[in-house]
Amino acid sequence: MNIKEAYNQWASQYDTNDNKTRDLEAISLRETLKDMHVDACLEIGCGTGKNTVWLMEHARELTCVDFSDAMLRNARQKISSERVQFVEADITQPWTFAVRQYDLITFSLVLEHISDLDTIFHKASTVVRPGGYAYIGELHPFKQYTGSKAKFDTSDGENIVTCFIHHVSDFMHVAMTNGFELCYLHEYFDEDIRPAFPRIMALLLKKK
């Protein structure tokens, strides 16, 4: 299903339906960034604001981007602050929403829907200051190999969102070629059951 259309449909139930990937990525972001406090954060894929409220405790200013107007409508209902700016935008297009250099950029369950990682990492590199950080929380490629995809149920049946598989080496390559170095990589498992495939891959990168 078309990605924007899917998330607009999903918005009404996104915060309430059973979603292990959403919940585990929220844990991964909080654990990865718990000791970080920054002036400016750019949140890519803010959705309904599931991570925005927490990020507000760790950043003085937030620019929160999503291309689903329905998701953003839910986020704005939750959060009203002069420190937070919500922007509807397609990150495959020019980043006119990035009006400054950021100390931290976060991608939460976004990059599986992007076919060209290099273009996105290049744009991220131009808006993250030297010494700044990029957090990536994604459905683990190993989980994707088993056929797992972003999906949700409606009265018309199951809707599967368009996704692309990016291997761990793909993330490492585009990060390094665009001026980032790896600080941290952690894998999150359902109920911490290690013999199973990990569900979430969390990366913390630093801009050289």
KAURDA-V366182 format. One record per pair of residues at least 4 apart in sequence whose C-alpha atoms are under 6 Angstrom apart, sorted by the first residue. I is the first residue (numbers start at 1). GAP is how many residues later the second one is. D is the distance in Angstrom with one decimal. If there is no record, write none. Layout:
# KAURDA-V366182
<<I GAP D> <I GAP D>>
This chain:
# KAURDA-V366182
<<1 160 5.0> <1 161 5.6> <2 4 6.0> <3 158 5.8> <3 159 6.0> <4 64 5.7> <7 4 5.9> <8 60 5.6> <8 62 5.1> <10 4 5.6> <11 59 5.9> <11 60 5.1> <13 4 5.7> <20 4 6.0> <25 112 6.0> <28 4 5.9> <29 4 6.0> <30 4 5.4> <37 21 4.6> <37 22 5.8> <38 21 4.8> <39 20 5.3> <39 21 4.9> <40 19 5.8> <40 21 4.8> <40 22 5.9> <40 62 5.1> <40 63 5.5> <41 21 4.9> <41 61 5.7> <41 63 4.8> <41 64 5.7> <42 20 5.9> <42 21 4.9> <42 63 4.6> <43 21 4.7> <43 62 5.8> <43 63 4.9> <44 21 5.0> <44 62 5.8> <44 63 5.0> <45 20 5.7> <45 21 4.8> <45 63 5.9> <45 65 5.9> <46 18 5.7> <46 19 5.8> <46 20 5.8> <47 19 6.0> <47 24 5.0> <48 23 4.9> <48 24 5.8> <48 26 5.2> <48 27 4.2> <49 26 4.7> <61 22 4.8> <62 22 4.8> <63 22 4.9> <64 21 6.0> <64 22 4.8> <65 21 6.0> <65 22 4.9> <65 23 5.9> <66 22 5.2> <66 23 5.8> <67 21 4.9> <67 22 4.7> <67 23 5.3> <101 26 4.9> <101 27 5.5> <101 28 5.5> <102 26 4.8> <102 27 5.8> <103 29 4.5> <104 28 5.7> <104 29 4.8> <104 30 5.7> <105 29 4.8> <106 28 5.7> <106 29 4.7> <106 30 6.0> <107 29 4.9> <108 29 4.9> <109 28 6.0> <109 29 4.8> <112 51 5.3> <112 52 5.2> <113 50 4.7> <113 51 5.9> <115 49 6.0> <118 56 5.4> <122 56 5.6> <128 4 5.8> <130 77 5.2> <130 78 5.5> <131 76 5.1> <131 77 5.9> <132 74 5.8> <132 75 5.4> <133 72 5.5> <133 73 4.5> <133 74 6.0> <134 70 5.8> <134 71 5.0> <135 68 5.7> <135 69 4.7> <136 66 5.6> <136 67 5.0> <137 64 5.8> <137 65 4.6> <138 62 5.6> <138 63 5.4> <139 60 5.8> <139 61 4.8> <140 59 5.3> <140 60 4.7> <140 61 4.9> <141 26 5.7> <143 5 5.8> <143 56 5.8> <144 4 4.8> <150 11 5.5> <151 8 5.5> <151 9 4.3> <151 10 5.8> <152 6 5.8> <152 7 5.4> <153 4 5.7> <153 5 4.4> <166 4 5.9> <169 4 6.0> <175 5 5.0> <176 4 5.1> <176 5 5.9> <179 28 5.8> <179 29 5.7> <180 25 5.8> <180 26 5.3> <180 27 4.5> <180 28 5.8> <181 24 5.4> <181 25 5.3> <182 23 4.6> <183 21 5.5> <183 22 5.4> <184 19 5.7> <184 20 5.0> <185 17 5.7> <185 18 4.7> <186 16 5.2> <187 11 5.9> <187 13 5.8> <187 14 4.8> <188 10 5.5> <188 11 5.8> <188 12 5.0> <189 4 5.8> <189 9 4.4> <189 10 5.4>>
